[in-house]
Amino acid sequence: MKKINGWSISSDEMSPTFLDFVSNNKLNTKWWMEKCKPKYFFTNFFRDFIYPEITHSPKRTCIDVGASYGFVTDALAQIYSNVHAFEVCPSTRDCLIENMKDYENVNIHHGAGSENKNINVWQYEGYSGHNSVIENDPFSKIHPTHMITKTTGKIKTIDSLNITNLDLIKIDVERYEIEVLEGAKKTLLKNSPIVIIECLENLSDVEYFLTHLGYHRKKHQFDDHIFIK
């Protein structure tokens, strides 16, 4: 683990997107409100894509599934009264815990899925953003030289938390979207939160699932989509 600008990240992290962000945005500041260069992906992603959708909606409780180091969680924690952050990769979650330690309104969990169980996690050396519970993830074929380490993580259903007053759920889980949604079906029906979800390959399946819960897709930016009722 290493520290950059207050952020704790894996000592072997090499992702240009992640390194650019932590080098130019301090932890626990309203970084999304500052002018920035387009290359700082997370700043623009939150400021231009997420923030306009939540500005005029209630800000009671939100969920961040696939929280990684907590870049988006950091912003959500400054806006929402309660935040539940899920991260299945043990080493990344250790960094997340360190980054969120000063927030009393952030609850950190293991991964989210369609049932409560242990699960294999494939970690990509230097590129934690591609860690996945999917074996033979396409990233491994595009970058076959990156060392992959298999470890064990834990997942549980979002429904098992019995969350109320949920206003937003953000999901970024590297092709594990349907399993997460299946484990959150009751929560989605009960609360009707805004759903922000990354879909790399299975958008049609995700849209089918959410449509049957009364949602429609409002807008998208690259692989990220916003669904509302």
C-alpha positions as CSV (number, residue, x, y, z in Angstrom):
1,M,0.0,0.0,0.0
2,K,1.3,3.5,-0.8
3,K,0.0,7.0,-0.2
4,I,-0.5,9.7,-2.9
5,N,-2.3,13.0,-2.0
6,G,-3.9,11.3,1.0
7,W,-5.2,8.3,-1.0
8,S,-4.1,4.8,-0.1
9,I,-3.6,2.6,-3.2
10,S,-1.9,-0.7,-4.0
11,S,1.9,-0.4,-4.1
12,D,2.0,-1.9,-7.6
13,E,-0.8,0.2,-9.1
14,M,0.0,1.2,-12.6
15,S,-3.3,2.3,-14.1
16,P,-2.8,5.8,-15.7
17,T,-6.4,6.6,-15.0
18,F,-6.0,5.9,-11.3
19,L,-2.6,7.5,-10.9
20,D,-3.7,10.6,-12.7
21,F,-6.7,10.9,-10.4
22,V,-4.9,10.5,-7.1
23,S,-2.1,12.8,-8.2
24,N,-4.4,15.7,-9.0
25,N,-7.3,15.3,-6.6
26,K,-7.0,15.2,-2.8
27,L,-9.0,12.8,-0.6
28,N,-11.9,14.4,1.3
29,T,-12.2,17.5,-0.8
30,K,-14.9,18.5,-3.2
31,W,-12.7,17.6,-6.2
32,W,-15.6,17.1,-8.5
33,M,-16.5,20.8,-8.2
34,E,-13.1,22.0,-9.4
35,K,-12.1,22.7,-13.0
36,C,-10.0,19.9,-14.3
37,K,-8.4,18.6,-17.4
38,P,-10.5,16.0,-19.3
39,K,-8.0,13.2,-18.7
40,Y,-9.0,13.0,-15.0
41,F,-11.7,10.4,-15.7
42,F,-13.3,10.0,-12.3
43,T,-13.6,13.8,-11.9
44,N,-15.5,14.2,-15.1
45,F,-17.5,11.0,-14.6
46,F,-18.9,12.3,-11.3
47,R,-19.1,16.0,-12.2
48,D,-20.7,15.7,-15.6
49,F,-22.5,12.4,-15.5
50,I,-23.6,11.5,-12.0
51,Y,-23.8,14.9,-10.2
52,P,-26.5,16.4,-12.5
53,E,-28.8,13.4,-11.9
54,I,-28.6,13.6,-8.1
55,T,-28.6,17.4,-7.6
56,H,-32.4,17.6,-7.2
57,S,-33.1,14.1,-5.7
58,P,-33.2,13.1,-2.1
59,K,-29.8,12.3,-0.6
60,R,-30.5,9.9,2.3
61,T,-28.8,6.6,1.5
62,C,-26.7,5.4,-1.4
63,I,-24.8,2.2,-2.4
64,D,-21.5,2.0,-4.3
65,V,-20.9,-1.5,-5.6
66,G,-17.4,-2.1,-6.9
67,A,-16.1,0.9,-4.9
68,S,-12.4,0.1,-5.6
69,Y,-10.2,2.6,-3.8
70,G,-13.3,4.8,-3.0
71,F,-12.9,7.6,-5.6
72,V,-16.7,7.8,-6.2
73,T,-17.4,6.8,-2.6
74,D,-15.4,9.8,-1.4
75,A,-17.8,12.2,-3.3
76,L,-20.9,10.3,-2.3
77,A,-19.9,10.4,1.4
78,Q,-19.8,14.2,1.2
79,I,-23.3,14.3,-0.3
80,Y,-25.4,11.5,1.2
81,S,-26.3,10.9,4.8
82,N,-25.4,7.2,4.6
83,V,-23.2,5.3,2.2
84,H,-22.7,1.5,1.8
85,A,-19.6,0.7,-0.2
86,F,-18.9,-2.9,-1.5
87,E,-15.5,-4.1,-2.7
88,V,-14.8,-7.8,-3.2
89,C,-11.0,-7.8,-3.7
90,P,-9.4,-8.1,-0.2
91,S,-6.3,-6.0,-0.9
92,T,-8.3,-3.2,-2.6
93,R,-10.9,-3.2,0.2
94,D,-8.0,-2.7,2.7
95,C,-7.1,0.5,0.8
96,L,-10.8,1.5,0.7
97,I,-11.1,1.1,4.5
98,E,-8.1,3.3,5.0
99,N,-9.4,6.0,2.6
100,M,-12.8,6.1,4.2
101,K,-11.7,5.9,7.8
102,D,-12.6,9.5,8.6
103,Y,-16.1,9.2,7.3
104,E,-18.6,8.1,10.0
105,N,-21.4,7.7,7.5
106,V,-19.6,5.1,5.3
107,N,-20.2,1.4,5.9
108,I,-17.8,-0.9,4.0
109,H,-18.8,-4.4,2.9
110,H,-17.3,-7.3,1.0
111,G,-18.7,-7.9,-2.5
112,A,-22.3,-8.0,-3.6
113,G,-23.9,-10.8,-5.6
114,S,-27.0,-13.0,-5.9
115,E,-26.3,-15.1,-2.8
116,N,-24.2,-15.0,0.4
117,K,-21.0,-17.1,-0.2
118,N,-17.3,-17.1,-0.7
119,I,-16.1,-16.5,-4.2
120,N,-12.9,-16.6,-6.3
121,V,-11.4,-13.2,-7.2
122,W,-8.8,-12.7,-9.9
123,Q,-6.5,-9.8,-9.3
124,Y,-4.5,-8.2,-12.1
125,E,-1.1,-7.0,-11.0
126,G,-0.8,-3.3,-11.4
127,Y,-4.4,-2.8,-12.7
128,S,-6.8,-3.2,-9.8
129,G,-9.6,-1.7,-11.8
130,H,-9.8,-4.9,-13.8
131,N,-10.0,-7.3,-10.8
132,S,-12.9,-9.6,-11.4
133,V,-14.9,-12.5,-10.0
134,I,-15.2,-13.7,-13.6
135,E,-12.6,-16.2,-14.7
136,N,-11.0,-15.6,-18.0
137,D,-12.2,-12.0,-18.1
138,P,-11.6,-10.4,-21.5
139,F,-9.0,-8.1,-20.0
140,S,-6.7,-11.2,-19.5
141,K,-6.8,-11.9,-23.2
142,I,-6.1,-8.3,-24.2
143,H,-3.2,-8.0,-21.7
144,P,-1.9,-11.6,-21.4
145,T,1.4,-10.6,-19.9
146,H,-0.1,-9.2,-16.7
147,M,0.3,-11.5,-13.7
148,I,-3.0,-12.8,-12.4
149,T,-3.4,-13.9,-8.8
150,K,-6.4,-15.9,-7.6
151,T,-7.7,-15.1,-4.1
152,T,-10.9,-15.6,-2.2
153,G,-13.5,-12.9,-1.5
154,K,-16.9,-12.8,0.1
155,I,-20.2,-11.7,-1.4
156,K,-23.7,-11.1,0.0
157,T,-26.9,-9.9,-1.4
158,I,-27.9,-6.2,-1.0
159,D,-31.3,-7.4,-0.1
160,S,-29.9,-9.0,3.1
161,L,-29.1,-5.5,4.5
162,N,-32.8,-4.5,4.4
163,I,-31.8,-1.0,3.4
164,T,-34.5,1.7,3.4
165,N,-34.6,5.3,2.1
166,L,-32.2,4.3,-0.7
167,D,-31.9,7.0,-3.3
168,L,-28.9,5.9,-5.5
169,I,-27.0,2.7,-6.4
170,K,-23.9,2.8,-8.5
171,I,-22.6,-0.6,-9.9
172,D,-19.2,-1.2,-11.5
173,V,-18.4,-4.9,-11.2
174,E,-16.7,-6.0,-14.4
175,R,-19.4,-8.2,-16.0
176,Y,-21.0,-9.3,-12.8
177,E,-23.9,-6.9,-13.1
178,I,-26.8,-9.4,-13.3
179,E,-25.8,-11.3,-10.2
180,V,-25.6,-8.0,-8.2
181,L,-29.0,-6.9,-9.5
182,E,-30.6,-10.3,-8.7
183,G,-29.4,-9.9,-5.1
184,A,-30.8,-6.4,-4.9
185,K,-34.3,-7.0,-6.6
186,K,-36.3,-6.5,-3.4
187,T,-34.4,-3.4,-2.5
188,L,-34.9,-1.9,-5.9
189,L,-38.6,-2.6,-5.9
190,K,-39.0,-1.2,-2.4
191,N,-36.9,2.0,-2.8
192,S,-36.8,2.8,-6.6
193,P,-33.3,4.4,-6.4
194,I,-31.5,5.9,-9.4
195,V,-29.3,3.1,-10.9
196,I,-26.0,4.0,-12.4
197,I,-24.3,1.0,-13.9
198,E,-21.4,0.1,-16.1
199,C,-22.2,-2.5,-18.7
200,L,-19.2,-3.7,-20.7
201,E,-21.0,-6.5,-22.7
202,N,-24.4,-7.3,-21.3
203,L,-26.4,-4.1,-21.6
204,S,-29.4,-5.9,-23.2
205,D,-29.6,-8.3,-20.2
206,V,-29.3,-5.4,-17.7
207,E,-31.9,-3.3,-19.5
208,Y,-34.3,-6.3,-19.7
209,F,-33.9,-6.9,-15.9
210,L,-34.5,-3.3,-14.9
211,T,-37.3,-2.7,-17.4
212,H,-39.3,-5.5,-15.7
213,L,-38.8,-3.6,-12.4
214,G,-40.3,-0.4,-14.0
215,Y,-37.1,1.3,-15.0
216,H,-36.1,3.0,-18.2
217,R,-32.7,4.0,-19.5
218,K,-32.4,7.8,-19.3
219,K,-28.9,8.4,-20.7
220,H,-25.4,6.9,-21.1
221,Q,-21.8,7.9,-21.3
222,F,-19.5,5.4,-22.9
223,D,-20.2,2.1,-21.0
224,D,-22.0,3.8,-18.1
225,H,-25.8,4.0,-18.0
226,I,-28.4,5.7,-15.8
227,F,-31.7,4.1,-15.2
228,I,-34.6,5.8,-13.5
229,K,-38.3,5.1,-12.8
